[in-house]
Every structure is written in C-alpha cells, then in structure tokens.
Amino acid sequence: MIKLLISDLDDTLYSWIGFFVPAFYDMVEELSNITEIPGEELLQEFKGVHQAAGSAEFPYATLQLPSIKNLYCDYNKEKVLEILNSAFHRFNSTRKQKLQLYPCVKEVLEFLKNHNITVVGYTESAEENGYYRLQKLGIDQYFREVFVSNSKYERPNCYPSSSKTKVVYGKKPNPRLLKQICKNENISEKEAIYLGDSLTKDIYMAKQAGITSVWCNYPVDNSELYKKLVAISHWKEEDFLYEEKLKNDWIKSGYTPDYSIQSFDEIIKIISTINGINL
C-alpha cells in the first residue's frame, strides 16, 4: 500500500532547463546591449563566477563579472543594479513565461492529497531556488516537507526560510535520506514511491533504498539547451568525473526502473495498481 510519494523537483515537475537557459541567455543579450561587452565574453566570465560560487543560480553573479566590475568601478552596488535593471527584468520576464508545470502536475498532487497520500520533495537546489519555484507555481501547499541543498549565500530578511524545508548536505544519490524520510513518516520503504528524472541519481538512489522507483522519461529533446547550459555551468572537471562514475555504477548495478512514465498523470495508475484499488 503506497502511503508516501517522494518527488524530485527540477525537470520532474517542470522543466528547469527549459526556463533557466532561455532566461539566462536573454539576460546576457540585454547585458551586452547595455554594456557593449560581447556576449561570448560575458558567458565565459559567468562560467568562472558560477564555478567559484558552486552554482549556476548564484544571485547577482553579474556583479562579480570582471568586465562589469571594471566598467562600473566608480559606482556603488545600488547604482550598478539600477543601470543593469533591464537585464534582470529580462531574466524575470522570460522565467515567468517559461516556468510552467508539466501537464496534470497540479491536478495529480491535489488528487493525492484528497486520497491521503503524503507528498515530500527532495531537490539538489537550494531553498531560495527550489522551494521558491514551488511557491511561484502554486503547489507548495501539497508538500509535507521539502528537502533542499544548503544555500550558497546568506538569505535576505525579506525572504524568510519556510518551516517546510529541511537542509541536506551532500549530493544525490542519498538512499539514507530516503530511508529517514520514511522513518519520519512512520512507514516502511515498501509503502513509499520515488519519482525522478535522473536514472543515475534519482532511480539509482530509490533502488538502493528499497523504494519503488518511477522514472520520468518525458519525450522532450533538451540537447541544444544542455549545450548552452554547459557553457555557463558551475560544473568543474571533478563534477563531470563524478557523473561518469554514477553512470558506471548504474550500469554495473543492473538496476532498471520499476516504472517509467511519459506523462505525470500516469503516476495515479501506478499507485492504483500497487494498492490494488481503483483510485
């Protein structure tokens, strides 16, 4: 009997790469228009700042760019933000347009709530990014808890932390955390189901924890967006080596997802089948 659904967030409930990359590149285009600094130069500098910060979502990374600091060396932070405001507005505008839930996500979460199935989130994004998106998308109320990564910077007073979020240190896969979530909910691993888009992180982790795994194998080609993401990503050589290790571990394990879905609403049929009822 499934009583708990644990879900990844980015690229599982919505397309993170589908909003972030277009929004970021629109911002860079506007920055180039304002400053007359070539876009390619800005992209290269962003990559360096992101690597130093350990995140491509590092806030106000623009102010750390060497070319921006040099161009506006005689201005204070508030003045620079004012000058570059249209670029930040461009990012926010594109994000608002592109950040959308996958079809049926909200309806399914409402359905699970009505059938007393607890929903917990687990993301490698920091709270100010991952949980913020749940709030913007209007689905934060469906989550009992959301496990997030530690933030890379001090949170502003105007954006307080949520009582629902719990900070996790380290990267996925983390099967011990999944077991702990089950323990917190006073259920066994056999009564939980885990949903995620990554075979090597999400599904591998669920299999190691003994939790039913559902792979979100959505029919979307993000190869071009991924190339653009790599160009500005915080990933270093050791990160790519870690990803390669995870791929090898996955292959050696011989694991396969317990279920695979191409549409979010298929999760209802899966739970119905496992529970032996007609939800």
Secondary structure, DSSP 8 states (H G I E B T S, - for coil): ---EEEE--BTTTB-HHHHHHHHHHHHHHHHHHHH---HHHHHHHHHHHHHHHT-TT-TTGGGG-HHHHHHTTTS-HHHHHHHTHHHHHHHHHHHHHH--B-TTHHHHHHHHHHTT-EEEEEEEEEHHHHHHHHHHTT-GGG-SEEEEE--SS---TTS---TTEEEE-S-S--HHHHHHHHHHTT--GGGEEEEES-IIIIIHHHHHHT-EEEEE--S---HHHHHHHHHH----HHHHHHHHHHHHHHHHHT---SEEESSTTHHHHHHHHHHTS--
